[in-house]
Amino acid sequence: MTSDAQTFVIPDFELQCGVTLPEVRLVYQTYGELSRDRRNVILYPTSYGAQHHDIDWLIGRDRILDPTRYFIVIPNQLGNGLSTSPSNDEHCGLAEDGFWFTHYDNIRAQEQMLREVFGIDRLALVYGWSMGAQQAYYWGSHYPDRVERIAALCGTAKTTDHNKIFLWSLRSALTADPAWNGHRFTAIPDRGYPAYARIYASWAASQAYYREQPYLQFGYESLEDYLLRGWEANYRKRDPHNLIAMIDTWLRCDVGNTPTFQGDYAKALSTIQAHTLVMPATTDLYFTPDDCAAEAQMIARATYTPIPSIWGHRAGHPYQNPEDEAFIRQAVTTLLQA
Amino acid sequence: MTSDAQTFVIPDFELQCGVTLPEVRLVYQTYGELSRDRRNVILYPTSYGAQHHDIDWLIGRDRILDPTRYFIVIPNQLGNGLSTSPSNDEHCGLAEDGFWFTHYDNIRAQEQMLREVFGIDRLALVYGWSMGAQQAYYWGSHYPDRVERIAALCGTAKTTDHNKIFLWSLRSALTADPAWNGHRFTAIPDRGYPAYARIYASWAASQAYYREQPYLQFGYESLEDYLLRGWEANYRKRDPHNLIAMIDTWLRCDVGNTPTFQGDYAKALSTIQAHTLVMPATTDLYFTPDDCAAEAQMIARATYTPIPSIWGHRAGHPYQNPEDEAFIRQAVTTLLQA
């Protein structure tokens, strides 16, 4: 880590939902040094529920993103509890109030920050997993001449119908809690969190993962212990309003649904000029290989390389998973040479 | 339908959980005629949430089970709202009260009914889908010399860990509702049902099913409409206590966990003598082909024949799905000639 996290403030920011916030605060963290020509920049947006310190373990000389060669910037997505979120800005609401963030909001704030703070107008790579991959696709389609490469791990440019059902199930389970008043939680959702966490756990790793039980090597005593300490406890650290805000963003993910493309998803994907690594995991249950392969067909310079793994969606964020990390590192190294 | 449903009453029935019920009522429906030698019997146990009238559409001269040749008996599983269930017997509880039904209870009640009412001691076939397949495996392992054939569609003889997480997510979502008091629902769980139904919908059909949207042919106007009328409305017809009771049975499914086998799952499967059709669906997300194939390896006379389908778990109950119905009918016809 080269410094503490920084905050970039944008006044009077009009969100895609129509609400204008008095200010948007974009919290970001940088790693490594910006080169004189400002051409060594990797943007690494955050995934669902994550803050920059949750995902920066893969930045390291011998890891996936090398800070001795690249200047790596992690922007915290809106709604994640560090950047402007329901938990820290009273002007924010949830979809019930006609309020939501979109990735179009995220990338516009990120673009302005990179330009105004660092003078960066060109990205060597946008690297993202899951909701980070979504943001990478938004970057590639909306700033096609500024993004040289995309590594989109376990994510799609448009949320599929099946994925929406998963998200609706999470949202409805959390808000089934007695503490939900139709707009806000009036207390900690002690019934909602366990349901939410078990839904998430069932989807984010594969059936084979639970069959082979690698979690027993990581200090968990049983399946129940893993669900409680490995899943539920982590989500309980997050404000439930933020968890819903990020679901609302994910539900609305569609690179074509912006003022630029006016609903034309195919045109948005065909606009991407970047060398694009489309990298699902073979066992991902909600960003399926089939869906990712179909998008790769619509992107001019795409390479489709699934991660062969039992880790399901989590293969793309290979914490405690050296085999998949090595696979991803090799593919990203190759991509950076393109 | 040859007659109205019948009820078989067993007094002082000791359940596997340790509770003795003053009486167990087993509601069953028969189709076709019992032959003089009583050798033309097909037992067709019910699946999760289903009652006999929900699953008897596939009985017909040109359908999967032919009542002009076979005497077909559908026993309603305990907890399904017709046979003894929390909704109709105050002596029943849920797991919170140390009360649950197991398939060992189901098959013992069914065996006694078949023997005492009809003098049946031999089954040409036990045919079951999902929780019906579970009961078929219990039959084959506990009455090995009385079951000639098993058709186990989209079910396993032991509930896998991953499947348990799905079930726990359903259970915790329904009981996240404010109407749940820790033991019972004090009102209709109007928040719990929507969450529960969306979880179920996300798992019971495949990602490809939602991609191809066959439901639009069946009178649903949109994905949202399908979830509301095609899923949530159906579950709302069921007493929520019964929905939980059947989850509690499913969670405890393990052919080896009975007084007969004392926890020896492999021995239970190896005891099966029946010609066994192990028939998962290629896209089933919770009774996966891999899990079914592993069990087929442990059964002496097993044939492993996955249904090639996008319908996921529902491929094994092919309502409105003539292609998969034809595939199943062909396989069952072959099995009945074995």
Chai-1 contact restraints between the chains, C-beta under 6 A:
chainA,res_idxA,chainB,res_idxB,connection_type,confidence,min_distance_angstrom,max_distance_angstrom,comment,restraint_id
A,D161,B,Y210,contact,1.0,0.0,6.0,A-B,restraint_1
A,D161,B,L223,contact,1.0,0.0,6.0,A-B,restraint_2
A,H162,B,Q207,contact,1.0,0.0,6.0,A-B,restraint_3
A,H162,B,Y210,contact,1.0,0.0,6.0,A-B,restraint_4
A,I165,B,R198,contact,1.0,0.0,6.0,A-B,restraint_5
A,I165,B,A201,contact,1.0,0.0,6.0,A-B,restraint_6
A,I165,B,S202,contact,1.0,0.0,6.0,A-B,restraint_7
A,F166,B,S202,contact,1.0,0.0,6.0,A-B,restraint_8
A,W168,B,R198,contact,1.0,0.0,6.0,A-B,restraint_9
A,S169,B,R198,contact,1.0,0.0,6.0,A-B,restraint_10
A,S169,B,I199,contact,1.0,0.0,6.0,A-B,restraint_11
A,S169,B,S202,contact,1.0,0.0,6.0,A-B,restraint_12
A,S172,B,P194,contact,1.0,0.0,6.0,A-B,restraint_13
A,S172,B,A195,contact,1.0,0.0,6.0,A-B,restraint_14
A,S172,B,R198,contact,1.0,0.0,6.0,A-B,restraint_15
A,A173,B,A173,contact,1.0,0.0,6.0,A-B,restraint_16
A,A173,B,A195,contact,1.0,0.0,6.0,A-B,restraint_17
A,A176,B,A176,contact,1.0,0.0,6.0,A-B,restraint_18
A,A176,B,D177,contact,1.0,0.0,6.0,A-B,restraint_19
A,A176,B,R191,contact,1.0,0.0,6.0,A-B,restraint_20
A,A176,B,G192,contact,1.0,0.0,6.0,A-B,restraint_21
A,A176,B,A195,contact,1.0,0.0,6.0,A-B,restraint_22
A,D177,B,A176,contact,1.0,0.0,6.0,A-B,restraint_23
A,P178,B,P178,contact,1.0,0.0,6.0,A-B,restraint_24
A,R191,B,A176,contact,1.0,0.0,6.0,A-B,restraint_25
A,G192,B,A176,contact,1.0,0.0,6.0,A-B,restraint_26
A,P194,B,S172,contact,1.0,0.0,6.0,A-B,restraint_27
A,A195,B,S172,contact,1.0,0.0,6.0,A-B,restraint_28
A,A195,B,A173,contact,1.0,0.0,6.0,A-B,restraint_29
A,A195,B,A176,contact,1.0,0.0,6.0,A-B,restraint_30
A,R198,B,I165,contact,1.0,0.0,6.0,A-B,restraint_31
A,R198,B,W168,contact,1.0,0.0,6.0,A-B,restraint_32
A,R198,B,S169,contact,1.0,0.0,6.0,A-B,restraint_33
A,R198,B,S172,contact,1.0,0.0,6.0,A-B,restraint_34
A,I199,B,S169,contact,1.0,0.0,6.0,A-B,restraint_35
A,A201,B,I165,contact,1.0,0.0,6.0,A-B,restraint_36
A,S202,B,I165,contact,1.0,0.0,6.0,A-B,restraint_37
A,S202,B,F166,contact,1.0,0.0,6.0,A-B,restraint_38
A,S202,B,S169,contact,1.0,0.0,6.0,A-B,restraint_39
A,Q207,B,H162,contact,1.0,0.0,6.0,A-B,restraint_40
A,Q207,B,T288,contact,1.0,0.0,6.0,A-B,restraint_41
A,Y210,B,D161,contact,1.0,0.0,6.0,A-B,restraint_42
A,Y210,B,H162,contact,1.0,0.0,6.0,A-B,restraint_43
A,L223,B,D161,contact,1.0,0.0,6.0,A-B,restraint_44
A,T288,B,Q207,contact,1.0,0.0,6.0,A-B,restraint_45
